[in-house]
Each structure stands twice: as structure tokens, then as C-alpha cells.
Amino acid sequence: MGKPILGIYTRVSSKQQEDDGTSIDYQIKIGKKMSKRLGMKFELYNDGGISSWSDNINIRPELVRLLKDIQSTRVKNIWGWNMDRVGRNSESWWTILKVLTGWKVNLYIGESNKPYDFNSPQDRLIVGILSLLTTYDNELRRMRMMFGKMESLKRGQTFIGGTIPFGYTIDEKKNLIKHPKESEMVKKMFEMYGDGNNTTDIQMMLDGSEFKPRRSKSGWSLGSVQKILGNEIYIGKQQWEWSEKTPDKKKVLIEKIDIKTPRIVSNDLFSKTSTLRKRRSGHNQYDTDYHSLLKGFLFCSHCGYQMNHRMKTSEVNDYYYCVYMERVWLKRDKSDFKPYERTGDSCDMKKSLIMEQTDELVWNKFLQIFSESKWVKEEFKKRGLSPKGKLDDEIKQKVKTNINKVSLLKRKETNLNDQIVKVELRRMNGEITKPIYEGLLNNLDETMKSVLTEMNNLQDENDNLKRSSSWIDWVSQMNKEIERMKDWSFEDKREKIEQFIKRIDVSYNEVTQQHDLNFIFSVPLVGDKLVYKDIKNKSKGYKIQKGEHNIVITHKNTKKMNSEKVSLMNVISKLREDDMSYGDISDHLNKNGLKTIRGGKWSRQSVRRFFDYGSKDLTLVEIENDKIQKKK
């Protein structure tokens, strides 16, 4: 057997530690020196600048890799510069300590040749005490730091630490001051947005400038631009909060300090920008305060992405839309980007679905298929003729049987894991040859795959049975509920759709300007049939012939116009009837103080474009007596 491995674990948690003699390079140097002194080969596990304060060790990938190698018995010796390089927070440290103790690892700290032996109760006690002292020392240091920062801010310091905001720099007293060039660029960003430019225009302007974002190396992102436009620090407002967590994980506010910073933009400009951002912003799937009936069910057939919803207060209609352009935006070459113009790199879903119309279409189609299903009617009939609860009892018994099978398989999984460990140990001790070792391991792996597959199948079956049970509970009331279902609440409708529809694939036909919606049901309800064993003698019984799981329906959006557009169309149409040219109409509108939809002035081109585009939206309406009414 070769030399044992010394796992060298390195980490720093601040820039200061890079400069005070405990940098990564220094730790690696001492670790290698120790491996040579101990006569071991080394393997490096470097977590760089990741803090050990978090309870969750999963954010420290190299530590996770080290613990995995320890549990596989590949590494029996580890080295760290000091205790808090390995673990600082008490909860995460006890997780690490459990692995070190359980696998009886030798832990070397600093430049000491003597390891902490986790076979020794005395050494385990010492390590436990040292880790607690380290935790206490670090917690005390953090509290002193927080008190120091609080006192500095109360004395008038304006820099709260972290990344210096774009537009500012700091002086020798650690106060924020305006950066002579960046502050002018910040002001320009707000002015551009106030003049009608969008965040993409501002992003492209920044990418073409000498200014670089604070953190990103790949240029400015839309998120960075939006964050700057919404940050109150640029009107002199900043707030510092000190919060701590109680043992039950509740957040408690200790101190809150309002900090006055140098103003870069005026209150009026910031307020104008905020108003425009609210007006232009939509709400998508990430907004937890907004819900739609079909969010999570609709998928774009062209690109495969799940469609999202968008709600805008400035528009009459809410929409379901394809997210392809959003998802690929960061990867695209934006050097030739033109706002509102499609490129070759786009999805074929050229039009979104109007939400209200799509919701109504889907729900009505669902009710139709559901009420016509022979299987649904048969289940209702069984429920009425069979002894009460018979179907429920059968389902419960099957679920219980499957649970017992899963328990047995879990025990088998545990036994297989034990056997794999024993095979590994036998190989390490030289008790078996490599071919025998590989053969045993392959057999165990195949058996393990079979066990896990069977467990997953049983769990899936139980999930389906439970859904079936809830379905049967509901369809027992189907006949008397079917009419009332048309007026059900949003929550009730969504709950029923979740039970029966897996997804709806949406495709768009640019020629017909129609959407195809492919319903995919979890139960084969579509077009199922009742087939008699003997059509001439129906008393011999019948069976239900399964239907299909999917059906495709076609839908075309019917646009509505908001009241402001209706009013403008009404005025422009009457002026056109008086034989006024587009130029004369623009003069008339501007003279009478009528603005465009975006609040600007009219021109001959904008009048013609608005009238031509609006006429297409009026395919189902007509102008009569100063009102736009729907055609019958």
C-alpha cells in the first residue's frame, strides 16, 4: 500500500486574513510542509474565501468533498491551520465533529506533529472544549465589531462596509463622497429613464462606456441597472440594521440607524423614475403576491420553457408569455441589438396568450371533457351502488401494502450499503484481488439500482393512488356540482386542474395567428367509451374503453382596448371623417392638450401608426355616437 493521504483543508473568511499572515498561500505552504514532515502525500481541499459561520456546510463544497473522502476511508488524516478554519459555528462544527469522531480521523492543527486522536476519549474532550472556546472567541469578536460599527455610524460615518455603491467613493475617514465621474453617470441613467429610455437602452449605454460594474466581469446586467434606479441612497437616504437570531431562528432587530449620504439626484427626478418603473413593470412567475389559474401548467412547444404570467396595471389584458428571450438574454451578443425588434435568435412563440380568455377557454373545455367522460359516470355509479367506502378501503389497503414493501426495501438498501463498505475494507486490507473486488462491487451496484427503482415505483404508485382517492371523493358529487363549478373560485378551479391536468403544451401558428393548446391529462378521460359485451343483450354487462390522455384545441386572442385608447380612437376617427390629414390631426391633438398613450406629443407619423394599429384591434367593434361598442 502507498503512503497515507493528508487532507489539507484551507479557507479564509475576509480580505484582512489574506494580509495578516494566514492567507490561502501561507496555509497551503504550512500544510505541504506538515505532509512532508509526517511522511504523507497530500491532497488539497481549498474553500477559498467562504465563511464558516453559516449553519449549512453544503455551501462549502471542498469541505463536503473532504468529509465524503473521510467516509469512504480514502482520507484518515486531515490538517488545518486552526480550529476555526474547519468550523466556527457550533451547529456546523458538531456536524463535522460527528464525522471525524465516527471515522476515527487524526486531526493535525497548526505546526504540531501530534494529532488529536478521535479514538481517545481525552482527545475528543479537548477538541470539543477547544471548538467551543473558538466559537465563543469568534462570536465575541463579531459582537465587538458590530458595536464598533454602530458607534462609528452614530458619530457620523456614512460608509457601512461592503461594496462601495456605484457613483461614490470613500475618503480617509471612511465617509461616502461623490465620485466625480461615476456620480454624473448615475444622474445620466436617471435622466435617460425619465426621458422614456428603458433599462436595456441604459445597459447598452453603460456597456459602451468606460465604467464597469463593481462585481460582474461580464458587463452590466439589467438587474444592476434596475437596482441603481431604485436605490434611495442616491437621494441621500441610507439605513443600517443590526439583527440577530434567537435560538428558535426568529430574527430580532437590535438597532436601526438612518444615515445621511451625499445626494446625486433630485427628489423630483427620483420620484419620476419610481413612478415610471411602477407603470412599466410587469409581474411574472417570481412575484409571490400575484397568482394565475394556469401558471405552471403552460409550456411553450417551440422552445420547451414553462410559460410565465405578466400583469400590468397600464394595460387592459394580462398575459401568459414565453420566457425564451429572458432566459437567453445574458448569453446573447447585444452589440447589434435594436429595441422592439426580433432577431434570428428568438422563439417562434410570436404572440402571448391573453390570460382571461385562455383561463375561460381551458376551464370550459375541462368541464366539457369531465362531464362527458363515461369513466367518471361509471365511478359515480359504483360509488352509489357499492357498499359505502368500498373504493376508499381498497385504496387504503393498497397504499398500506406498498408502504410495507418500501420499508423492507429500505432495510435492504441499508444492508447493501453495509456490504459495499465491507467490500471496500476487504480490498484496502488486501483480502481480495482487484477482479473479485470489481465483480462484487458491480453486483452490489446493480442490486442497489434495482432496489431504488422499485422503491421509486412504489412511491409513485402511492402518490397516484392518493390522488385517485381524492378524485373519487370529489366525483361522487360531480352531477350536482357540475353547474356550480362554472362559477367556482380561482382556488377551487386550480385545485381541480392540478388533480387532472399534467401540463398544456402551447404552440403558435404565425400564418393563422392562432395558438394550439395540447391538454395532457393524468387520467385517460378524452373520448372514453362504454362498450357492451352483447349489444343485443345489454344485461350481460359492459366495460369502459379507455380514452386518450390528450386533446388539442385552437384559440385566437380577441383584443380589448382600454378606455384611454378608446377615447383617442373615437376622437381621431371623427377627425378623419372630417377629411383632416394626419398632420392636421396631430396639430389639433397637441393644441387641445391630448397626449399620446406614453404621455408624449403627437406627430403625423404617430397619428397614422396609432390609427392603423388601432383599426386592427377594432375588428370586433364599431364607432357610433361617440362610443365604441362591440358588434353583435
C-alpha positions in Angstrom: 0.0 0.0 0.0 1.2 3.6 -0.8 1.6 6.5 1.6 -1.4 7.7 3.5 -3.1 10.9 2.4 -3.1 14.1 4.5 -6.1 16.1 3.6 -5.1 19.8 3.7 -8.2 22.0 4.3 -7.7 25.7 3.7 -10.1 28.7 4.0 -10.1 32.4 4.7 -13.2 34.5 5.5 -12.0 38.1 4.9 -9.6 40.2 2.9 -7.8 41.1 6.2 -6.8 37.4 6.7 -5.2 37.5 3.3 -2.9 40.2 4.6 -2.3 39.1 8.3 -0.2 36.0 7.7 -3.0 33.5 7.4 -3.6 33.8 3.6 -4.5 30.7 1.5 -1.0 30.5 0.1 0.5 30.6 3.5 -1.8 27.9 4.8 -1.1 25.7 1.8 2.7 26.2 2.4 2.5 25.0 6.0 0.1 22.2 5.1 2.6 20.8 2.5 5.4 21.2 5.0 3.4 19.2 7.5 2.7 16.4 5.0 6.4 16.1 4.2 7.3 16.1 7.9 4.7 13.3 8.6 5.7 11.3 5.6 2.3 11.5 3.9 1.3 12.5 0.4 -1.2 15.5 0.4 -4.5 16.4 -1.2 -5.7 20.0 -1.2 -9.2 20.9 -0.2 -9.4 24.7 -0.7 -12.7 26.6 0.1 -11.0 30.0 -0.6 -12.9 32.9 0.9 -16.0 31.1 2.2 -17.1 32.0 5.7 -17.5 29.1 8.2 -20.2 31.0 10.1 -23.1 29.5 8.2 -25.0 26.6 9.8 -25.1 24.9 6.3 -21.9 23.2 5.4 -23.2 22.5 1.9 -22.1 26.0 0.8 -18.5 24.8 1.4 -18.1 22.3 -1.4 -14.4 21.4 -0.6 -15.3 20.6 3.0 -18.2 18.4 1.7 -15.7 16.7 -0.6 -13.3 16.1 2.3 -16.0 14.7 4.6 -17.1 12.4 1.7 -13.5 11.1 1.3 -13.3 10.5 5.0 -16.5 8.5 5.0 -15.1 6.4 2.0 -12.0 5.8 4.2 -9.8 7.4 1.5 -8.6 10.0 3.9 -7.8 9.2 7.6 -5.6 12.2 8.4 -6.5 15.9 8.0 -4.7 19.2 8.7 -6.0 22.7 9.3 -4.3 26.0 10.3 -6.5 26.3 13.4 -9.9 25.1 14.7 -12.0 27.9 13.1 -10.6 27.2 9.6 -12.5 23.9 9.8 -15.7 25.0 11.7 -16.7 28.1 13.6 -20.4 28.0 14.1 -21.3 25.5 16.8 -24.0 23.7 14.9 -21.9 23.2 11.7 -18.9 22.2 13.9 -20.8 19.4 15.6 -21.8 18.0 12.2 -18.2 18.0 11.2 -17.1 16.6 14.6 -19.5 13.7 14.3 -17.9 12.6 11.0 -14.4 13.0 12.4 -15.2 11.0 15.6 -17.2 8.3 13.8 -14.5 7.6 11.3 -11.7 8.0 13.9 -9.7 10.6 11.9 -6.4 12.0 13.0 -6.7 15.9 13.1 -3.5 17.9 12.9 -3.7 21.6 13.8 -1.0 24.3 13.0 2.6 23.1 13.1 2.1 20.4 15.8 3.2 16.9 14.9 0.9 15.4 17.5 -2.6 14.8 16.1 -5.9 14.8 18.0 -6.8 11.1 18.1 -10.5 10.6 17.9 -10.0 7.1 19.3 -9.1 8.7 22.6 -11.9 10.0 24.9 -9.4 12.6 26.3 -8.6 14.0 22.9 -12.3 14.1 21.9 -13.0 16.1 25.1 -10.1 18.5 24.3 -11.2 19.1 20.8 -14.8 19.7 22.0 -13.6 22.3 24.5 -11.3 23.9 22.0 -14.0 24.2 19.5 -16.4 25.8 22.0 -13.7 28.3 23.0 -13.0 29.1 19.3 -16.8 29.6 18.7 -17.0 31.8 21.8 -14.0 33.8 20.8 -15.3 34.4 17.3 -18.8 35.3 18.5 -17.3 37.8 20.9 -15.1 39.3 18.2 -18.2 39.7 15.9 -20.2 41.4 18.7 -17.3 43.8 19.3 -17.2 44.5 15.5 -20.9 45.2 15.4 -20.8 47.5 18.4 -17.8 49.3 16.9 -19.6 49.8 13.5 -22.7 51.1 15.3 -20.8 53.6 17.3 -18.9 54.8 14.2 -22.2 55.3 12.3 -23.7 57.2 15.3 -20.7 59.5 15.2 -21.5 60.4 11.5 -19.6 57.8 9.5 -21.5 57.2 6.2 -19.9 54.1 4.8 -21.5 50.9 6.3 -19.0 48.5 4.7 -19.2 46.0 1.9 -19.1 47.1 -1.8 -18.9 50.9 -2.4 -22.1 51.9 -4.3 -21.6 52.9 -7.9 -21.4 56.7 -8.0 -19.5 57.0 -4.8 -16.0 56.6 -3.3 -14.8 56.9 0.3 -12.4 59.4 1.9 -9.8 58.8 4.5 -12.4 58.9 7.3 -14.5 56.2 5.7 -17.2 58.5 4.6 -19.0 58.2 1.3 -18.3 61.1 -1.1 -19.5 61.6 -4.7 -17.2 60.1 -7.3 -16.6 62.9 -9.8 -17.3 60.8 -12.9 -19.5 58.0 -11.7 -21.9 60.4 -10.0 -22.5 62.1 -13.3 -23.2 58.8 -15.0 -25.7 57.9 -12.3 -27.5 61.2 -12.9 -27.5 60.4 -16.6 -29.1 57.0 -16.0 -32.0 58.5 -14.1 -32.4 61.2 -16.8 -32.4 58.7 -19.6 -35.1 56.6 -17.9 -37.2 59.7 -17.2 -36.9 60.7 -20.9 -38.5 57.4 -22.0 -35.5 55.1 -22.4 -35.8 51.6 -21.0 -33.3 49.7 -18.9 -31.9 47.9 -22.0 -31.0 51.2 -23.5 -29.2 52.2 -20.3 -27.5 48.9 -20.1 -26.2 49.2 -23.6 -25.0 52.8 -23.0 -23.1 51.6 -19.9 -21.5 48.7 -21.7 -20.2 51.1 -24.3 -18.8 53.5 -21.6 -15.6 53.5 -19.6 -17.5 52.5 -16.5 -17.5 48.9 -15.2 -19.9 47.3 -12.7 -18.5 46.7 -9.2 -18.6 42.9 -9.2 -19.5 41.4 -12.6 -16.7 40.7 -15.1 -19.2 40.2 -18.0 -20.6 43.7 -18.2 -23.7 45.4 -16.9 -26.8 43.4 -16.2 -30.4 44.6 -16.3 -30.6 43.7 -12.6 -27.7 46.1 -11.8 -29.3 48.9 -13.7 -32.7 48.4 -12.0 -31.1 48.2 -8.6 -29.4 51.6 -9.1 -32.6 53.2 -10.4 -34.5 52.0 -7.3 -31.8 52.8 -4.6 -32.7 55.7 -2.3 -29.0 56.2 -1.4 -28.9 58.5 -4.5 -31.3 61.0 -2.8 -29.3 60.9 0.4 -31.1 58.1 2.3 -29.4 55.0 3.7 -30.3 52.7 6.6 -28.1 50.3 8.6 -29.7 47.5 10.6 -28.2 45.1 13.2 -30.3 42.0 13.6 -29.6 38.7 15.5 -31.3 35.4 15.5 -32.8 33.8 18.6 -32.4 30.1 19.4 -35.7 29.4 17.6 -34.3 31.1 14.4 -36.5 34.2 14.8 -35.0 37.5 13.6 -34.7 40.2 16.3 -33.9 43.9 15.4 -31.2 45.2 17.8 -30.5 48.6 16.2 -31.6 50.7 13.2 -29.7 53.8 12.1 -30.7 56.3 9.4 -27.6 57.6 7.6 -27.4 60.7 5.5 -25.3 60.4 2.3 -24.3 62.9 -0.4 -27.2 63.4 -2.8 -26.6 62.6 -6.5 -30.2 63.0 -8.0 -33.0 65.3 -7.0 -36.2 64.1 -5.2 -38.3 65.1 -8.3 -36.2 63.1 -10.7 -36.1 60.0 -8.4 -39.8 60.2 -7.8 -40.5 60.5 -11.6 -38.3 57.4 -12.2 -40.0 55.5 -9.5 -43.5 56.3 -11.0 -42.3 55.2 -14.4 -40.8 52.0 -13.1 -44.1 51.0 -11.4 -46.0 51.8 -14.5 -43.8 49.8 -16.8 -43.1 46.9 -14.6 -44.9 43.6 -15.1 -45.4 40.8 -12.7 -44.1 37.4 -13.6 -43.9 33.9 -12.0 -41.4 35.2 -9.4 -44.0 37.5 -7.8 -45.5 35.6 -4.9 -48.3 38.2 -4.5 -49.7 37.5 -7.9 -51.4 34.3 -9.0 -52.9 33.0 -12.1 -55.0 29.9 -12.9 -52.6 28.3 -15.4 -49.2 29.3 -14.1 -47.1 26.1 -14.0 -49.2 24.2 -16.5 -48.5 26.0 -19.8 -45.3 25.1 -21.7 -44.0 26.6 -25.0 -43.9 23.8 -27.6 -41.3 25.7 -29.6 -38.5 26.1 -27.0 -39.7 23.9 -24.2 -39.7 26.6 -21.5 -42.5 26.9 -18.9 -44.6 29.9 -19.8 -45.0 32.7 -17.2 -47.6 35.3 -16.4 -47.4 39.0 -16.7 -49.8 41.5 -15.1 -49.5 45.2 -16.0 -51.7 47.9 -14.5 -51.1 50.1 -17.6 -52.8 47.5 -19.9 -56.3 46.1 -20.1 -55.1 42.5 -20.5 -52.8 40.2 -18.5 -50.8 37.7 -20.5 -49.2 34.2 -20.4 -45.9 34.6 -22.3 -42.8 32.6 -23.4 -39.7 33.3 -21.4 -37.1 32.4 -24.1 -35.8 35.9 -24.6 -35.5 36.5 -20.9 -33.6 33.2 -20.3 -31.1 33.7 -23.2 -30.6 37.4 -22.8 -27.3 37.3 -20.8 -25.8 34.9 -23.3 -26.7 36.9 -26.4 -24.4 39.2 -28.4 -26.1 42.6 -27.8 -23.8 44.7 -30.0 -26.4 44.9 -32.8 -29.4 45.0 -30.5 -32.4 47.1 -31.6 -35.2 47.7 -29.1 -38.6 46.1 -30.0 -37.0 44.2 -33.0 -36.8 40.4 -33.1 -33.6 38.7 -34.2 -32.9 35.2 -35.6 -32.2 34.0 -32.0 -35.8 34.0 -30.8 -38.6 31.6 -30.1 -41.4 31.0 -32.6 -44.0 32.0 -30.0 -44.5 35.4 -31.5 -47.7 36.2 -29.6 -48.6 35.8 -25.9 -51.9 34.4 -24.7 -54.5 36.8 -23.2 -54.9 35.4 -19.7 -58.6 36.0 -19.1 -59.7 34.4 -22.4 -57.3 31.5 -22.0 -58.4 30.7 -18.4 -62.1 30.7 -19.6 -61.3 28.5 -22.6 -59.3 25.9 -20.6 -61.8 25.7 -17.7 -64.8 25.3 -20.0 -63.0 22.6 -22.1 -62.1 20.8 -18.9 -65.7 20.9 -17.7 -66.9 19.6 -21.0 -64.5 16.6 -21.1 -65.1 15.9 -17.5 -68.9 15.8 -17.7 -68.8 13.7 -20.9 -66.4 11.1 -19.6 -68.0 7.6 -19.3 -65.4 6.6 -16.8 -66.4 9.5 -14.5 -70.0 8.5 -14.7 -69.2 4.8 -14.0 -67.2 5.7 -10.9 -70.1 7.8 -9.7 -72.4 4.8 -10.3 -70.0 2.5 -8.4 -70.0 4.8 -5.6 -73.7 4.8 -5.4 -74.3 1.0 -5.8 -71.3 -0.4 -3.9 -71.1 -0.6 -0.1 -70.2 2.8 1.3 -66.4 3.3 1.5 -65.5 0.2 -0.5 -63.3 2.0 -3.0 -61.6 4.0 -0.3 -60.9 0.8 1.7 -59.3 -0.8 -1.3 -57.1 2.1 -2.0 -56.1 2.5 1.7 -55.2 -1.2 1.8 -53.1 -1.0 -1.4 -51.3 2.1 0.0 -50.5 0.3 3.2 -49.2 -2.8 1.4 -46.9 -0.6 -0.7 -45.6 1.3 2.4 -44.7 -2.1 4.0 -42.8 -3.1 0.8 -40.9 0.2 0.8 -39.9 -0.3 4.4 -38.5 -3.8 3.5 -36.6 -2.3 0.5 -35.1 0.5 2.7 -33.7 -2.2 5.1 -32.3 -4.0 2.0 -30.8 -0.7 0.9 -29.1 -0.3 4.3 -27.7 -3.8 4.2 -26.4 -3.3 0.7 -24.6 -0.1 1.8 -23.0 -2.1 4.7 -21.9 -4.8 2.2 -20.3 -2.2 -0.1 -18.4 -0.7 2.9 -17.2 -4.3 3.8 -16.0 -5.0 0.3 -14.1 -1.7 0.2 -12.4 -2.5 3.5 -11.5 -6.1 2.3 -9.9 -4.5 -0.8 -8.0 -2.0 1.3 -6.7 -4.8 3.6 -5.6 -6.9 0.6 -8.1 -9.7 1.4 -9.5 -9.8 -2.1 -8.0 -9.3 -5.6 -9.0 -6.4 -7.9 -11.1 -8.5 -10.3 -13.0 -10.1 -7.4 -13.4 -6.6 -5.8 -14.8 -5.1 -9.1 -17.1 -8.0 -9.6 -18.6 -7.8 -6.1 -19.0 -4.1 -6.4 -20.7 -4.3 -9.8 -23.2 -6.9 -8.5 -23.9 -4.8 -5.4 -24.4 -1.7 -7.5 -26.8 -3.4 -9.9 -28.8 -4.8 -6.9 -28.9 -1.3 -5.4 -30.2 0.3 -8.6 -32.9 -2.4 -8.8 -33.9 -1.7 -5.1 -34.0 2.1 -5.6 -36.0 1.8 -8.8 -38.6 -0.5 -7.1 -38.9 1.9 -4.2 -39.4 4.9 -6.6 -42.1 2.9 -8.5 -44.0 2.0 -5.3 -43.8 5.6 -4.0 -45.1 6.9 -7.4 -47.9 4.3 -7.3 -48.9 5.5 -3.8 -48.9 9.1 -5.0 -51.3 8.2 -7.8 -53.5 6.2 -5.5 -53.8 9.1 -3.1 -54.7 11.4 -5.9 -57.2 8.8 -7.2 -58.7 8.7 -3.7 -59.2 12.5 -3.6 -60.5 12.4 -7.1 -63.1 9.7 -6.2 -64.1 11.7 -3.2 -64.8 14.6 -5.4 -66.6 12.9 -8.4 -69.1 11.4 -6.0 -70.6 14.9 -6.0 -70.0 15.6 -9.7 -73.6 15.5 -11.0 -74.9 18.1 -8.6 -71.8 20.2 -8.7 -71.2 20.5 -12.4 -73.3 23.7 -12.9 -71.9 25.4 -9.9 -68.4 24.6 -11.0 -68.6 27.2 -13.7 -68.6 29.9 -11.0 -66.1 28.3 -8.7 -63.4 30.4 -7.0 -60.0 30.7 -8.5 -58.5 28.5 -5.8 -61.1 25.7 -6.3 -60.6 25.7 -10.1 -56.9 25.5 -9.8 -57.1 22.6 -7.2 -59.2 20.6 -9.6 -57.0 21.3 -12.6 -54.0 20.2 -10.6 -55.7 16.8 -10.0 -56.3 16.0 -13.6 -54.1 18.0 -16.0 -50.3 17.4 -16.1 -49.5 20.2 -18.5 -50.7 22.1 -21.5 -48.3 22.5 -24.4 -48.8 25.7 -26.4 -47.7 26.3 -30.0 -48.3 29.4 -32.2 -49.1 29.4 -35.9 -47.9 32.7 -37.4 -50.0 32.3 -40.6 -53.3 31.9 -38.8 -52.2 33.9 -35.8 -53.8 31.1 -33.6 -52.5 29.1 -30.6 -52.8 25.3 -30.3 -53.3 24.1 -26.7 -52.5 20.5 -26.2 -54.1 19.3 -23.0 -52.3 16.3 -21.4 -54.5 14.7 -18.7 -53.2 12.4 -15.9 -56.3 10.2 -16.5 -57.4 8.9 -20.0 -60.7 10.8 -19.9 -60.8 12.1 -23.5 -63.3 10.2 -25.7 -63.6 7.2 -23.5 -66.5 4.8 -24.4 -68.9 2.4 -22.8 -68.8 -0.9 -24.7 -71.5 -3.6 -24.2 -70.4 -7.3 -24.2 -73.5 -8.0 -26.2 -75.2 -5.1 -27.9 -78.4 -7.1 -28.3 -78.5 -8.2 -24.7 -77.2 -5.4 -22.5 -77.9 -7.3 -19.3 -74.7 -9.2 -20.0 -72.8 -6.1 -18.9 -70.3 -3.8 -20.3 -66.8 -2.4 -19.9 -65.2 1.1 -20.2 -62.9 1.5 -23.1 -60.2 3.9 -22.1 -59.9 7.2 -23.9 -56.9 9.4 -24.7 -54.7 11.4 -22.4 -54.6 14.4 -24.6 -56.7 16.7 -26.8 -55.7 19.8 -28.9 -57.9 22.9 -29.1 -57.3 26.1 -31.1 -57.6 29.6 -29.7 -57.2 33.1 -31.1 -56.8 36.1 -28.9 -59.6 38.7 -29.1 -58.0 42.0 -28.1 -59.8 44.7 -26.0 -58.9 48.3 -25.9 -58.6 50.3 -22.7 -60.7 53.4 -22.1 -57.9 55.8 -23.0 -57.3 54.2 -26.3 -61.0 54.0 -27.0 -61.3 57.7 -26.3 -58.4 58.6 -28.6 -59.6 56.3 -31.4 -63.0 58.0 -31.1 -61.6 61.5 -31.5 -59.1 60.6 -34.3 -61.8 58.7 -36.2 -64.2 61.6 -36.1 -61.4 64.0 -37.3 -60.6 61.6 -40.2 -64.3 61.6 -41.1 -64.0 65.4 -41.4 -61.2 64.8 -44.0 -58.4 66.1 -41.8 -54.9 64.9 -42.7 -52.7 63.1 -40.2 -50.6 66.2 -39.8 -53.7 68.4 -39.2 -54.9 65.8 -36.6 -51.6 65.9 -34.8 -51.7 69.7 -34.5 -55.3 69.5 -33.3 -54.5 67.0 -30.6 -51.4 68.8 -29.4 -53.3 72.1 -29.4 -56.1 70.6 -27.2 -53.6 69.1 -24.8 -54.2 65.5 -25.7 -51.1 63.3 -25.1 -50.0 60.0 -26.7 -50.5 56.8 -24.7 -46.9 57.2 -23.4 -47.5 60.9 -22.4 -45.7 62.5 -25.4 -46.6 64.8 -28.2 -48.3 63.7 -31.4 -46.7 63.8 -34.9 -48.1 62.9 -38.3 -46.4 59.5 -38.2 -47.6 58.7 -34.6 -51.2 59.6 -35.5 -51.1 57.3 -38.6 -49.4 54.5 -36.8 -51.9 54.7 -33.8 -54.9 54.8 -36.1 -53.7 52.0 -38.4 -52.8 49.8 -35.5 -55.9 50.6 -33.5 -58.1 49.8 -36.5 -56.7 46.2 -36.4 -57.7 46.0 -32.8 -61.2 47.1 -33.7 -62.1 44.1 -35.8 -64.9 43.3 -33.3 -66.0 46.9 -32.5 -67.6 49.8 -34.4 -67.7 53.6 -33.8 -71.1 55.0 -33.3 -72.4 58.1 -31.4 -69.1 58.9 -29.7 -68.9 55.4 -28.3 -67.1 52.2 -29.4 -69.4 49.3 -29.0 -69.0 45.6 -29.6 -70.5 44.2 -32.8 -73.2 41.7 -32.2 
